[in-house]
């Protein structure tokens, strides 16, 4: 096994003027020095830590951690309901519930909990998976010496990322599947939304037009930084409507999040408002990075959502924006899987690795992860086959 030493803890986001090595050059917005600094400034409710990893004096990786309080009840949504007539299963469910109620950890997440798909890792290309896992193992051990951490969560991992994970499994990390990431591929020949409509089968085209008719009263506006400041309270209320209804969440953003990211990245961060008779009833934020739209947050007025199909209209608007911006894909995040596949997104399986630093809680995690599963859903396939086009 390749052993890669961690040279030292380089910088912490707790410093007033954090400095970085100049050796890493990346076009990944979320790994950039600027974005990491802005994340610390805009989301001070979390602790932000970064490890710069050196081998033979050369920088080979950066690992970005967000540290936050975590309560075990957040994991209950991943435990499937047991058969009503099975006493043994019900007993185990009660034991698991009791164990989760006692979980109150200081959790370090390798990855950005506010950006789906950002697993907090930047590597030089020549490193193989075994070297990466050796680095992660050593890095988490080192970070735990610097600050009190109860547990580590390695998030947003795809199947190809897991090669060589046995090194971490042997150290007590337990893997569990989370909701898939929903990705929508844009046909490069599409020039407008009508081309998307032509590409889906008749049944879904009829449904789409019905949504467009029901949402016809909605007016859509791109928000400037000034708009975001003026509408801050309403935007945050709509965001809270959605996040409070979510089965699982690790952390919440502050109310200045949208405005401050728009100021910091006017060409990369967009917020669009959906108005009904001049009342803001929906909002969507997304980052534009390289060839993709990466959906960030959605806010909804649920009292008007059903009658005016606000959420579905937001999804179609994202598709139209992706086409008009000449992007290759839209990363829709990992909620509302079935409805997102109904507009053409496909699910990519995603996993997390979890470890507690104490033996007894980690033994509980070992059994708990056997129960953790995302809710099943039906995958819709709205596009015509190549032969039908």
C-alpha positions in Angstrom: 0.0 0.0 0.0 1.3 3.4 -0.9 2.0 5.6 2.1 1.6 9.3 1.6 2.6 11.5 4.5 0.7 14.6 5.4 3.5 17.3 5.8 1.6 19.6 8.1 -1.6 21.5 8.6 -1.0 24.5 6.4 -3.8 27.0 6.9 -7.1 27.3 8.6 -10.1 29.4 7.6 -10.0 30.7 11.1 -7.1 32.9 10.2 -7.9 36.5 9.4 -6.1 36.6 6.1 -5.8 33.0 4.9 -3.0 32.4 2.4 -2.7 29.5 -0.1 0.1 27.9 -2.0 0.3 29.1 -5.5 1.0 25.6 -6.9 -2.6 24.6 -7.6 -4.2 26.1 -10.7 -7.8 25.0 -11.3 -10.7 26.0 -13.4 -13.1 24.3 -10.9 -14.9 27.2 -9.3 -15.7 25.4 -6.1 -12.0 24.4 -5.5 -10.7 27.9 -6.2 -9.1 30.0 -3.4 -11.6 32.7 -4.0 -14.6 30.5 -3.6 -13.3 28.8 -0.4 -12.7 32.2 1.1 -16.2 33.5 0.1 -17.7 30.3 1.6 -16.1 31.0 4.9 -17.2 34.7 4.9 -20.8 34.1 3.7 -21.4 31.0 5.9 -19.8 31.8 9.3 -22.2 29.6 11.1 -20.0 26.7 10.2 -16.3 26.1 10.8 -14.2 25.9 7.7 -10.9 24.0 7.6 -8.6 23.3 4.7 -5.6 20.9 4.5 -3.0 21.5 1.8 -1.2 18.2 1.3 2.5 18.0 0.3 4.6 15.1 -0.8 8.4 15.6 -1.1 7.8 19.3 -0.7 5.3 19.6 -3.5 1.6 20.4 -3.1 -0.5 17.5 -4.3 -4.0 18.1 -2.9 -6.3 20.3 -1.0 -9.1 18.9 1.3 -11.9 21.2 2.3 -13.9 20.4 5.5 -17.0 22.0 7.0 -17.5 21.3 10.7 -21.0 21.5 12.2 -23.2 20.1 14.9 -25.1 17.0 13.8 -28.1 15.2 15.4 -28.9 11.6 14.6 -32.6 12.2 14.0 -31.5 13.6 10.6 -30.7 10.0 9.5 -34.2 8.6 10.2 -35.4 9.4 6.7 -33.0 6.9 5.4 -34.4 4.0 7.5 -37.1 2.1 5.6 -40.3 1.3 7.3 -40.6 -2.2 8.7 -43.4 -4.7 8.2 -46.1 -4.1 10.7 -46.5 -7.7 11.6 -42.8 -8.4 12.1 -42.0 -8.0 15.9 -38.3 -8.5 15.4 -38.0 -5.8 12.7 -40.1 -3.4 14.8 -37.9 -4.1 17.8 -34.8 -3.3 15.8 -36.4 -0.2 14.5 -37.1 1.0 18.0 -33.5 0.3 19.0 -32.1 2.2 16.0 -34.5 5.1 16.8 -33.2 5.2 20.4 -29.6 5.1 19.2 -30.2 8.0 16.8 -31.8 10.1 19.4 -28.6 10.0 21.4 -26.4 11.2 18.6 -25.2 14.7 19.1 -21.9 15.0 17.3 -19.4 17.6 16.2 -19.3 16.4 12.6 -16.6 17.2 10.0 -17.8 16.9 6.4 -15.3 16.5 3.6 -17.2 18.4 1.0 -19.4 21.5 0.7 -22.9 20.6 2.2 -24.4 23.5 0.2 -23.1 22.4 -3.3 -24.3 19.0 -4.5 -21.4 17.1 -6.1 -18.6 19.1 -4.5 -16.9 16.5 -2.3 -14.2 18.9 -1.1 -11.3 17.3 -2.9 -8.8 18.6 -5.3 -6.0 16.3 -6.5 -3.1 16.4 -8.9 -4.1 14.2 -11.9 -1.3 11.6 -11.5 -2.5 10.4 -8.1 -4.3 7.0 -8.1 -7.2 6.1 -5.8 -5.1 4.2 -3.3 -2.9 7.3 -2.8 -6.0 9.5 -2.4 -7.6 7.3 0.2 -4.2 7.1 2.1 -4.1 10.9 2.1 -7.8 11.2 3.3 -7.1 8.7 6.1 -4.0 10.5 7.3 -5.7 13.9 6.8 -8.7 13.2 8.9 -6.5 11.7 11.7 -4.3 14.8 11.6 -7.3 17.2 11.6 -8.8 15.4 14.6 -5.6 16.3 16.6 -6.0 19.9 15.8 -9.6 20.3 16.9 -12.2 18.2 18.7 -14.2 16.2 16.2 -16.6 13.3 17.0 -17.2 12.0 13.5 -16.1 12.3 9.9 -18.4 12.2 6.9 -17.0 11.8 3.4 -19.8 12.9 1.0 -20.7 13.0 -2.7 -18.9 9.9 -3.8 -19.7 8.1 -7.0 -19.0 4.5 -7.8 -15.7 5.4 -9.6 -14.5 7.3 -6.5 -14.9 4.2 -4.3 -12.1 2.1 -5.9 -9.7 1.3 -3.1 -12.1 2.4 -0.3 -11.2 -0.8 1.6 -8.3 1.2 3.1 -10.9 3.3 4.9 -13.3 0.4 5.6 -10.5 -1.3 7.5 -10.1 1.9 9.6 -13.8 1.9 10.6 -15.5 4.0 7.9 -18.9 2.6 6.9 -20.5 3.2 3.5 -24.1 4.0 2.9 -26.1 5.1 -0.2 -27.7 8.5 -0.3 -30.2 10.0 -2.7 -28.8 10.0 -6.3 -27.6 13.1 -8.0 -30.0 14.0 -10.8 -28.3 15.1 -14.0 -29.9 16.4 -17.2 -27.9 16.2 -20.4 -28.6 18.9 -23.0 -28.5 17.9 -26.7 -26.0 20.1 -28.3 -28.3 20.5 -31.3 -31.0 22.1 -29.3 -31.3 25.9 -29.8 -34.4 26.5 -27.7 -37.1 25.0 -25.5 -39.1 23.9 -28.5 -36.3 21.5 -29.4 -36.5 19.9 -26.0 -40.3 19.5 -26.4 -39.7 17.8 -29.8 -37.4 15.4 -28.2 -39.8 14.0 -25.6 -42.6 11.5 -26.3 -46.2 12.7 -26.8 -47.4 11.8 -23.2 -44.7 13.9 -21.6 -45.1 16.7 -24.1 -48.8 17.0 -23.3 -47.9 17.1 -19.6 -45.3 19.8 -20.1 -47.7 22.0 -22.1 -50.3 21.6 -19.4 -47.7 22.8 -16.8 -46.8 25.7 -19.0 -50.5 26.6 -19.4 -51.1 26.4 -15.6 -48.0 28.4 -14.8 -48.6 31.0 -17.6 -49.5 33.7 -15.1 -46.0 33.5 -13.5 -43.6 36.3 -14.4 -39.9 35.4 -14.3 -37.1 37.8 -13.4 -33.3 37.6 -13.1 -32.4 39.1 -9.8 -29.6 41.6 -9.5 -27.7 42.0 -6.2 -29.9 45.0 -5.4 -33.0 42.9 -6.1 -31.7 40.2 -3.8 -31.1 42.7 -1.0 -34.6 44.3 -1.4 -36.3 40.9 -1.5 -34.0 39.2 1.1 -36.7 38.4 3.7 -39.2 36.9 1.2 -36.5 34.9 -0.6 -35.3 33.5 2.7 -38.8 32.6 3.7 -39.4 30.7 0.5 -36.0 28.9 0.9 -37.0 28.0 4.5 -40.3 26.6 3.3 -38.4 24.0 1.3 -35.6 23.3 3.6 -37.9 22.8 6.6 -39.9 20.2 4.7 -36.8 18.2 3.7 -36.3 14.8 5.2 -32.6 15.4 5.7 -30.4 18.4 6.1 -27.0 19.0 7.6 -27.0 22.8 7.8 -28.8 25.9 6.7 -27.6 29.0 4.9 -27.8 32.6 6.4 -30.2 35.1 4.8 -27.5 37.1 3.1 -26.3 34.0 1.2 -27.9 34.8 -2.2 -27.0 38.5 -2.2 -23.4 37.9 -1.1 -22.7 35.2 -3.7 -24.2 37.3 -6.4 -21.9 40.2 -5.5 -18.9 37.9 -5.4 -19.7 36.0 -8.6 -22.0 38.1 -10.8 -21.1 36.0 -13.9 -21.3 32.6 -12.2 -24.1 32.8 -9.7 -27.7 33.5 -10.8 -31.0 33.8 -8.9 -34.3 33.9 -10.7 -37.6 34.9 -9.1 -41.1 33.7 -10.1 -43.9 36.2 -9.4 -47.6 35.8 -9.3 -49.5 39.1 -9.5 -46.3 40.9 -8.3 -46.0 38.5 -5.3 -42.8 36.5 -5.2 -43.8 32.8 -5.0 -40.8 30.9 -6.2 -37.0 31.3 -6.5 -34.2 29.3 -7.9 -30.4 29.8 -7.5 -27.7 28.1 -9.6 -24.0 28.4 -10.4 -22.7 28.3 -13.9 -19.4 26.4 -13.9 -17.6 25.4 -17.1 -20.2 23.6 -19.2 -22.9 23.0 -16.6 -25.6 24.6 -14.6 -25.4 23.5 -11.0 -28.7 24.0 -9.2 -28.1 25.4 -5.7 -31.4 26.2 -3.8 -35.1 26.3 -4.5 -37.7 28.3 -2.6 -41.4 27.9 -2.9 -44.8 29.3 -1.8 -46.5 26.0 -1.3 -49.9 27.6 -1.0 -49.7 28.5 -4.7 -47.6 25.7 -5.9 -50.3 23.2 -6.9 -52.6 25.6 -8.7 -49.7 27.3 -10.7 -47.2 24.4 -11.0 -44.4 26.6 -9.7 -41.9 23.9 -9.0 -42.3 22.2 -12.3 -42.1 25.5 -14.1 -38.9 26.2 -12.3 -37.5 22.9 -13.6 -38.5 23.7 -17.2 -37.0 27.2 -16.8 -33.7 25.7 -15.7 -33.7 23.5 -18.8 -34.4 26.5 -21.0 -31.7 28.5 -19.4 -29.2 25.7 -19.9 -30.1 25.5 -23.6 -29.9 29.2 -24.1 -26.5 29.4 -22.3 -25.2 26.6 -24.5 -24.3 24.3 -21.6 -23.9 20.6 -21.8 -25.7 19.5 -18.6 -27.8 20.6 -15.6 -27.0 19.2 -12.2 -30.4 19.2 -10.5 -29.2 18.1 -7.0 -30.7 15.1 -5.2 -34.2 15.9 -4.1 -37.6 15.2 -5.8 -36.0 12.4 -7.8 -39.1 11.1 -9.6 -40.3 14.5 -10.8 -36.8 15.4 -12.0 -36.5 12.2 -14.0 -39.9 13.0 -15.5 -38.4 16.1 -17.1 -35.4 14.1 -18.4 -32.8 13.9 -15.7 -31.1 10.6 -14.9 -30.0 9.4 -11.5 -26.4 8.8 -10.6 -25.8 6.7 -7.5 -24.1 8.5 -4.7 -22.5 7.3 -1.5 -21.1 8.6 1.8 -18.6 7.2 4.2 -19.1 7.8 7.9 -16.9 7.1 10.9 -17.1 8.0 14.6 -13.8 8.4 16.5 -15.0 6.3 19.5 -15.2 2.5 19.2 -18.7 2.0 20.7 -20.5 4.7 18.6 -18.7 3.4 15.6 -19.9 -0.1 16.3 -23.5 1.3 16.3 -22.7 3.1 13.0 -21.6 -0.3 11.6 -25.1 -1.7 12.2 -26.9 1.5 11.5 -25.6 1.8 7.9 -27.1 -1.6 7.1 -30.5 0.2 7.5 -29.7 3.4 5.7 -31.2 3.5 2.3 -32.7 6.3 0.1 -36.4 6.2 -0.6 -37.1 4.2 -3.7 -38.7 6.0 -6.7 -39.8 5.2 -10.2 -37.4 6.4 -12.9 -39.3 8.2 -15.7 -38.0 8.2 -19.3 -39.6 11.0 -21.2 -37.2 11.2 -24.2 -37.9 9.5 -27.6 -35.6 6.7 -28.6 -33.2 7.6 -31.4 -35.2 5.5 -33.8 -38.4 7.5 -33.0 -36.8 10.9 -33.7 
